[in-house]
């Protein structure tokens, strides 16, 4: 029975390594540590953009102008998008990845420009 478990864990290890290698290729990461930093920057930037969008909405008093919750959410998403772009570069810089995220931003903006 223990030999079966060993085989299962060995297969899972191979699958995990394959997935990590695919992610490193997609994100053009140079190592597992670099991939971790990239994901960390994306996570921190996304969370911060949601947190920062609320004070921006209060600053411009948008919440007082909009009665319907659906419109409020749509406006908030429109505010989150540019805030996220700025925070992504800022947080990426703090982690020493300014060039990586600048190139990422350029590529993303080019995709929007084509459509």
C-alpha positions in Angstrom: 0.0 0.0 0.0 2.8 2.5 0.8 4.3 1.8 -2.6 1.1 3.0 -4.2 1.2 6.2 -2.2 4.8 6.8 -3.2 3.8 6.4 -6.9 0.9 8.9 -6.4 3.2 11.5 -4.8 5.8 11.0 -7.5 3.2 11.6 -10.2 1.8 14.7 -8.3 5.4 16.1 -8.1 5.9 15.7 -11.8 2.5 17.4 -12.5 3.3 20.2 -10.1 6.8 20.8 -11.7 5.2 20.8 -15.2 2.6 23.4 -14.1 5.3 25.6 -12.6 7.4 25.4 -15.7 4.4 26.3 -17.8 3.7 29.3 -15.6 7.3 30.4 -15.7 7.2 30.2 -19.5 3.9 32.2 -19.7 5.1 34.9 -17.3 8.7 34.8 -18.6 10.0 34.2 -15.1 13.6 33.4 -14.7 13.2 31.2 -11.6 10.6 29.9 -9.1 11.5 32.9 -6.9 10.9 35.3 -9.7 7.5 33.7 -10.4 6.6 34.1 -6.7 7.6 37.8 -6.8 5.5 38.3 -9.9 2.4 36.7 -8.3 3.0 38.6 -5.1 3.2 41.9 -6.9 0.0 41.1 -8.9 -1.8 40.2 -5.6 -0.7 43.2 -3.7 -1.5 45.6 -6.5 -4.9 44.1 -7.1 -5.8 44.3 -3.4 -4.5 47.8 -3.0 -6.4 49.0 -6.1 -9.7 47.8 -4.6 -8.8 49.4 -1.2 -7.7 52.7 -2.8 -10.7 53.0 -5.1 -13.1 53.6 -2.2 -11.4 56.9 -0.9 -11.2 58.1 -4.5 -15.0 57.6 -4.9 -15.5 59.5 -1.6 -13.1 62.2 -2.6 -15.1 63.0 -5.8 -18.4 62.2 -4.0 -19.4 59.8 -6.6 -21.3 57.7 -4.1 -23.6 60.6 -3.4 -24.4 61.1 -7.1 -25.3 57.5 -7.9 -28.4 55.9 -6.5 -28.2 52.5 -8.2 -25.8 50.0 -6.9 -25.1 48.5 -10.4 -23.9 51.9 -11.6 -21.8 52.4 -8.5 -20.1 49.1 -9.2 -19.5 50.0 -12.9 -18.0 53.3 -11.9 -15.8 51.7 -9.3 -14.5 49.2 -11.8 -13.7 52.0 -14.1 -11.7 53.7 -11.3 -10.0 50.5 -10.2 -8.5 49.8 -13.7 -6.2 52.9 -14.0 -5.4 52.8 -10.2 -4.3 49.2 -10.7 -2.0 50.1 -13.6 -0.3 52.7 -11.5 -0.1 50.5 -8.4 1.3 47.6 -10.5 4.2 49.7 -11.5 4.7 51.2 -8.0 4.6 47.9 -6.2 6.7 46.2 -8.9 9.3 48.9 -8.4 9.3 48.2 -4.7 10.1 44.6 -5.4 12.8 45.5 -7.9 10.7 44.5 -11.0 10.0 47.9 -12.6 11.3 46.8 -16.1 9.3 43.6 -16.0 6.0 45.3 -15.1 6.6 48.3 -17.4 7.0 45.8 -20.3 3.9 44.0 -19.1 1.9 47.3 -19.0 3.1 48.2 -22.5 2.0 44.8 -23.8 -1.4 45.0 -22.1 -2.0 48.5 -23.4 -1.1 47.4 -27.0 -3.7 44.7 -26.7 -6.3 47.3 -25.9 -5.1 49.6 -28.7 -5.6 46.9 -31.4 -9.2 46.4 -30.5 
